[in-house]
């Protein structure tokens, strides 16, 4: 896709089209991270996702190489999403949504690797209750 786009731009002698047409404004907003509620929620989210991803990788040790390569690509996508979140941090933007797909893949891979049904059900119940608690505490703080 990129090669086709570059070929069309080269043939039309308009290689600066992307720079002229799109405005890329990435800047680090340190003031956004000074607010402890923003940075704490982001830290908790990233630490839980990375913990589940690490545990999922440990459980995938005996699985074929294809699944591990796919998980590595998902890890890369997660870190790209975090980089976009840090570079485009403002109260009115929500680039953290980019990381939701990798987070779900990590968490479901970890939950599927749990052998005991009772522990798996407890984790699933907690994963339903925790977002409501976070939402209510965030609503009460504002």
C-alpha positions as CSV (number, residue, x, y, z in Angstrom):
1,X,0.0,0.0,0.0
2,X,2.8,2.4,0.9
3,X,4.8,1.4,-2.2
4,X,1.8,2.1,-4.4
5,X,1.3,5.5,-2.7
6,X,4.9,6.4,-3.1
7,X,4.9,5.4,-6.8
8,X,1.8,7.5,-7.5
9,X,3.4,10.5,-5.7
10,X,6.6,10.0,-7.6
11,X,4.8,9.8,-10.9
12,X,2.8,12.9,-10.2
13,X,5.9,14.7,-9.0
14,X,4.3,15.6,-5.8
15,X,6.4,13.9,-3.1
16,X,5.6,16.6,-0.5
17,X,1.9,15.8,-0.6
18,X,1.7,14.1,2.8
19,X,3.6,16.9,4.6
20,X,1.5,19.6,2.9
21,X,-1.9,17.8,3.3
22,X,-1.5,16.4,6.9
23,X,-0.5,18.2,10.0
24,X,1.4,16.1,12.5
25,X,1.4,17.7,15.9
26,X,3.1,15.4,18.4
27,X,4.4,17.0,21.5
28,X,4.9,15.9,25.1
29,X,2.5,17.6,27.5
30,X,4.1,17.3,30.9
31,X,1.3,19.2,32.6
32,X,-1.2,16.5,31.7
33,X,0.9,13.9,33.6
34,X,1.3,16.2,36.7
35,X,-2.3,15.5,37.5
36,X,-2.0,12.5,39.8
37,X,-5.3,11.0,38.7
38,X,-4.2,10.8,35.0
39,X,-0.8,9.4,35.7
40,X,-2.0,6.9,38.4
41,X,-4.7,5.5,36.2
42,X,-2.3,5.2,33.3
43,X,0.3,3.5,35.5
44,X,-2.2,1.0,36.9
45,X,-3.5,0.2,33.4
46,X,-0.1,-0.3,31.9
47,X,1.2,-2.4,34.9
48,X,-1.8,-4.7,34.8
49,X,-1.7,-5.2,31.1
50,X,2.1,-5.8,31.1
51,X,1.7,-8.2,34.0
52,X,-1.0,-10.2,32.2
53,X,1.1,-10.1,29.0
54,X,4.2,-11.4,30.9
55,X,2.2,-14.2,32.5
56,X,0.6,-15.1,29.2
57,X,4.1,-15.3,27.6
58,X,5.2,-17.6,30.4
59,X,2.1,-19.9,29.9
60,X,2.7,-19.9,26.1
61,X,6.2,-21.4,26.4
62,X,5.1,-24.8,25.1
63,X,2.9,-23.5,22.3
64,X,4.1,-23.3,18.7
65,X,6.2,-20.5,17.3
66,X,3.3,-19.0,15.3
67,X,1.3,-18.0,18.4
68,X,4.4,-16.5,20.1
69,X,5.2,-14.4,17.0
70,X,1.7,-13.1,16.9
71,X,1.9,-12.2,20.6
72,X,5.2,-10.3,19.9
73,X,3.5,-8.3,17.2
74,X,0.7,-7.5,19.7
75,X,3.3,-6.3,22.2
76,X,4.8,-4.0,19.6
77,X,1.3,-2.6,18.8
78,X,0.8,-2.0,22.6
79,X,4.0,-0.1,22.9
80,X,3.3,1.9,19.8
81,X,-0.1,2.8,21.4
82,X,1.7,3.9,24.6
83,X,4.1,6.0,22.7
84,X,1.2,7.7,20.9
85,X,-0.5,8.3,24.3
86,X,2.6,9.9,25.7
87,X,3.2,12.1,22.6
88,X,-0.4,13.1,22.2
89,X,-1.5,13.7,25.8
90,X,-4.2,16.2,26.4
91,X,-7.4,16.2,28.4
92,X,-9.6,16.2,25.3
93,X,-7.8,13.4,23.3
94,X,-8.0,9.7,24.1
95,X,-5.2,7.9,22.1
96,X,-5.1,5.2,24.9
97,X,-7.9,3.5,23.0
98,X,-5.3,2.2,20.6
99,X,-4.0,0.0,23.3
100,X,-7.3,-1.6,24.2
101,X,-7.0,-4.4,21.6
102,X,-3.6,-5.6,22.8
103,X,-4.7,-5.4,26.4
104,X,-7.7,-7.6,25.7
105,X,-5.6,-10.1,23.9
106,X,-3.1,-10.3,26.8
107,X,-5.8,-10.6,29.4
108,X,-7.8,-13.2,27.6
109,X,-4.7,-15.3,26.8
110,X,-3.8,-15.2,30.4
111,X,-7.4,-16.1,31.6
112,X,-7.5,-19.0,29.1
113,X,-4.3,-20.4,30.5
114,X,-5.7,-20.7,34.0
115,X,-6.6,-24.3,34.7
116,X,-8.9,-24.0,37.7
117,X,-12.4,-23.0,36.9
118,X,-13.1,-21.3,40.2
119,X,-10.0,-19.1,39.9
120,X,-10.9,-18.3,36.3
121,X,-14.5,-17.3,37.3
122,X,-13.2,-15.1,40.1
123,X,-10.8,-13.3,37.7
124,X,-13.6,-12.8,35.2
125,X,-15.9,-11.4,38.0
126,X,-13.2,-9.0,39.1
127,X,-12.6,-7.9,35.5
128,X,-16.3,-6.9,35.4
129,X,-16.4,-5.2,38.8
130,X,-13.2,-3.2,38.6
131,X,-14.2,-1.0,35.6
132,X,-17.3,0.1,37.5
133,X,-15.3,0.9,40.6
134,X,-12.8,3.0,38.6
135,X,-15.6,4.8,36.8
136,X,-17.4,5.6,40.1
137,X,-14.2,6.8,41.8
138,X,-13.4,8.9,38.8
139,X,-16.9,10.4,38.8
140,X,-16.8,11.1,42.5
141,X,-13.3,12.9,42.2
142,X,-14.5,15.3,39.6
